[in-house]
Each structure stands twice: as C-alpha cells, then as structure tokens.
Amino acid sequence: MGEAKARLVERAGGVVCAETEAHHASLAFVAVEDPRQAEATARRLKSLGLLVNVADRPELCDFTTPSILDRDPVLIAIGTSGASAGLAKQLRLRLEAMLPQSLGRLADGLGRARDAIRAQYPDASDRRIALDEALSENGPLDPLDARSAGHIDNWLAQSTKASTDRAVEIHLTSDDPDDLTLRQARLLGMADTILHDPQIAAAILERARADAVRCAYRAEAEIPPGLTIILRRAG
C-alpha cells in the first residue's frame, strides 16, 4: 500500500522522501500494519506540521486520496471521504468502461478550437449553450462517442447561432430529483435563469447550474435573456 501511495505522489509530480526528511515535506502517508505504530507515527508527523494520510484509518487522516480516472487532460477523481476505498475503485472501474480513450483527444481538440469557438459565438451565453447542446447525449460532440474527437471541425463548420432567449416550463410530479427526466435534468444544467414556485424542493434546484440566477416565479414577470426554466408543481 505504501508503494501504491508513492506511485500516486510521483504521478502527480511530487517527490517522495523518507520520514527522516519529513521536514522537507508537506504531505505524509502512513502505511503500517500495527495500529499503535500508525497512530504514533501520525501524531509525530502532524507535530512537524505535515498533513497526514493513514491507510485504512480515516479517523486519523487530515485528507484522503481519491480513485482517479485518467483521460489526460481529463481527470476524474472519485472520493468517499475515507468511507470506502473499495466503493470508489468500483465506481472508477465502471466509468473506465463507459468513457472512451478518445475523451482526452476531444478535450485537447476543444482547447485548440477555443479561439474559433469564441469567434463563432462571441456572446458567452450563446457559446455556453452551443457547447452544451453539442456535448449533450447524441450531440455531435457527445463525450461518450469515441468518434467525437474527430467531429470538432465539422461541428464548427455547420454550426449556426445557438437557440438562446427561450423559456421552457417544467411541471414536476415530485420533490425527488431522481424523478426528473433526462431532458429535464439536462435543461436544468444548461439554464441561465430558474424561475420557480416557492414550494419547489431544494434538492431539485440543486440540479441547476451553480451560477444560474434563481427567482420566485411570477406570471407577470418578464422572461430574461438566455435559457430560462420555469419550474412549476404539476396540478
């Protein structure tokens, strides 16, 4: 386990040193079998000002390490706050099977096309909506489609102005976000503004973009520019 932690540090660009050189370090990893020795070592290293991670002892940890899925430059970190490393690993393995190896090439291609995308969509809201629609499920740049990395130029050549300044009304049947349809969840994630009835559950509103404007819905209110979602209770 100690060797695995060392590989993780080196992969991230860190330098691994022995405990005798701890005064040069910022982070410490403790991987010993004896529980008393692990506790004593953790206390000693913490007294030197280091942040400490103790294998299989989350109660002694100042930080935990996630399970990492690498599609360079895309990195996905899955953590459970030390509750279950096995769960984090199994989630990563499931995602490994879902995410194509070409995902990194798609990210690199979008990075190289940033100036062209900005030129095509000078307005930030238009640009965000165009990318949201292109990267959505079955879109021309669907991240789960291994062919998408080769479609960026064609997408830009065929793109037209994104369909902005529209309002979509969603009638909710429950307060459970798991009951949202895929379309409803996607629209919430894209919206610039959320107009909602006062009784809409916080769990539903949390599915919206963190930077989306949220306001109480009023029938006479003017619809703002961009994509607006109106959340109402069914019935």
C-alpha positions in Angstrom: 0.0 0.0 0.0 2.9 2.4 0.7 4.3 1.7 -2.7 0.9 2.5 -4.3 0.8 5.8 -2.4 4.3 6.6 -3.6 3.4 6.0 -7.2 0.4 8.3 -6.8 2.6 11.1 -5.5 5.2 10.7 -8.2 2.5 10.6 -10.9 1.2 13.9 -9.6 4.7 15.4 -9.8 5.6 15.1 -6.2 8.9 14.0 -4.7 8.8 11.1 -2.3 11.2 11.2 0.7 11.8 9.1 3.8 10.5 10.0 7.2 13.9 11.2 8.2 13.5 14.0 5.6 10.0 14.9 6.7 11.0 18.5 7.5 11.2 19.0 3.7 7.7 17.6 3.0 4.1 19.0 3.1 2.2 15.7 3.0 2.8 12.4 4.7 1.4 8.9 4.0 1.5 6.2 6.7 1.0 2.6 5.7 1.9 0.3 8.6 0.1 -2.7 9.9 0.4 -2.1 13.7 -2.4 0.3 14.7 -0.5 1.8 17.6 2.6 2.4 15.5 0.3 4.0 12.9 -1.2 6.4 15.4 2.2 7.3 16.9 3.7 7.9 13.5 0.7 10.0 12.5 1.0 12.2 15.7 4.7 12.6 15.2 4.3 13.8 11.6 1.4 16.1 12.4 3.6 17.7 15.1 6.0 18.6 12.3 3.2 20.5 10.5 2.5 17.9 7.8 -0.9 16.9 6.6 -1.2 13.1 7.2 -3.0 10.3 5.4 -3.1 6.9 7.3 -4.0 3.9 5.2 -7.4 2.3 6.3 -7.7 4.7 9.2 -9.9 7.6 8.1 -10.3 8.9 11.6 -6.5 9.7 11.7 -6.5 11.3 8.2 -6.2 15.0 7.5 -7.0 14.3 3.9 -8.0 11.3 1.7 -6.9 10.3 -1.8 -9.5 9.7 -4.5 -9.6 7.0 -7.0 -8.5 8.6 -10.3 -9.7 8.0 -13.8 -7.2 9.5 -16.2 -8.1 10.5 -19.8 -5.4 13.2 -19.9 -6.1 16.1 -19.8 -9.4 15.0 -18.4 -9.1 13.7 -14.8 -12.0 12.4 -12.8 -11.4 12.0 -9.0 -13.9 9.8 -7.0 -13.7 10.1 -3.3 -15.8 8.8 -0.4 -14.1 10.9 2.4 -12.4 7.7 3.5 -15.7 5.7 4.0 -14.9 3.1 1.4 -11.9 2.9 -0.9 -13.4 -0.2 -2.5 -16.6 1.7 -3.5 -14.5 4.5 -5.1 -12.5 1.9 -7.0 -15.6 0.1 -8.3 -17.1 3.4 -9.4 -13.9 4.2 -11.2 -13.9 0.9 -13.0 -17.5 1.4 -14.1 -16.6 4.8 -15.5 -13.5 3.4 -17.1 -15.7 1.1 -19.2 -18.0 4.0 -20.1 -15.6 6.7 -21.1 -13.7 6.2 -24.3 -9.9 6.6 -24.5 -10.5 9.4 -27.1 -12.0 11.6 -24.4 -8.6 13.3 -23.9 -8.3 14.0 -27.6 -11.8 15.6 -27.5 -10.7 17.9 -24.7 -7.4 18.8 -26.4 -9.3 19.5 -29.6 -11.8 21.8 -27.9 -8.8 23.6 -26.3 -7.2 24.2 -29.7 -10.5 25.3 -31.1 -11.2 27.8 -28.3 -10.4 30.9 -30.4 -12.6 29.6 -33.3 -15.5 28.9 -31.0 -15.2 32.3 -29.4 -15.2 33.9 -32.9 -18.3 31.9 -33.9 -20.1 32.6 -30.7 -18.8 36.0 -29.3 -21.6 36.1 -26.7 -20.7 33.9 -23.6 -24.3 32.7 -23.2 -24.6 31.7 -26.8 -21.2 30.0 -26.6 -22.1 28.0 -23.5 -25.5 26.9 -24.9 -23.9 25.9 -28.2 -21.3 23.8 -26.4 -23.9 22.3 -24.0 -26.0 21.2 -27.0 -23.0 19.8 -28.9 -21.7 17.9 -25.9 -25.1 16.5 -24.8 -26.1 12.9 -25.3 -26.2 12.1 -29.0 -24.9 15.5 -29.8 -22.2 16.0 -32.5 -19.5 16.1 -29.7 -21.0 13.6 -27.3 -18.2 12.8 -24.9 -19.2 9.1 -24.7 -18.9 8.7 -28.5 -15.4 7.7 -29.4 -15.7 9.4 -32.8 -16.5 12.9 -31.3 -12.8 13.9 -31.2 -12.8 14.0 -35.0 -16.0 15.9 -35.4 -15.0 19.3 -34.0 -14.1 20.9 -37.3 -17.3 19.7 -38.9 -19.4 20.9 -35.9 -17.9 24.4 -36.2 -18.4 24.5 -40.0 -22.1 23.5 -39.7 -22.9 25.4 -36.5 -25.4 28.2 -36.5 -26.4 30.6 -33.8 -27.5 28.7 -30.7 -31.1 28.8 -29.8 -31.0 31.3 -27.0 -33.6 33.6 -25.4 -36.2 30.9 -24.8 -38.2 29.7 -21.9 -39.2 26.1 -21.1 -41.8 25.3 -18.5 -41.3 22.1 -16.5 -44.1 20.6 -14.4 -42.7 18.5 -11.6 -44.5 15.4 -10.3 -42.4 15.0 -7.1 -39.7 16.5 -4.9 -37.3 13.7 -5.8 -34.6 14.7 -8.3 -34.3 11.1 -9.4 -37.8 11.5 -10.9 -36.6 14.2 -13.4 -36.5 13.0 -17.0 -33.2 13.1 -18.8 -34.4 16.1 -20.8 -35.5 18.0 -17.6 -32.1 17.3 -15.9 -30.2 18.4 -19.0 -32.2 21.7 -19.3 -31.7 22.4 -15.6 -28.0 22.0 -16.1 -28.0 24.4 -19.1 -30.3 27.1 -17.8 -29.2 30.7 -17.3 -32.2 31.5 -15.1 -34.5 29.4 -12.9 -38.0 30.8 -12.2 -39.7 28.5 -9.6 -42.7 28.2 -7.4 -41.8 28.7 -3.7 -42.6 25.1 -2.8 -40.1 23.6 -5.3 -37.7 21.4 -3.2 -34.1 22.5 -2.7 -33.0 19.1 -4.0 -34.5 19.9 -7.4 -33.0 23.4 -7.5 -29.5 22.0 -6.7 -29.6 20.2 -10.0 -29.3 23.6 -11.8 -26.1 25.3 -12.7 -24.5 26.8 -9.6 -24.2 30.2 -11.3 -27.8 30.2 -12.6 -30.0 33.0 -11.4 -32.8 31.7 -9.2 -36.0 33.8 -8.7 -39.5 33.2 -7.5 -41.9 32.7 -10.4 -44.5 35.4 -11.1 -46.8 35.2 -14.1 -46.3 38.8 -15.0 -42.5 38.7 -14.8 -40.5 39.4 -17.9 -38.6 36.5 -19.2 -34.8 37.4 -19.1 -32.4 36.7 -22.0 -30.8 33.3 -22.4 -32.3 30.0 -21.5 -35.0 30.3 -18.7 -36.5 27.3 -17.0 -39.9 27.8 -15.2 -40.4 25.1 -12.5 -44.0 24.5 -11.5 -45.6 21.8 -9.5 -47.9 19.6 -11.6 -51.5 20.1 -10.8 
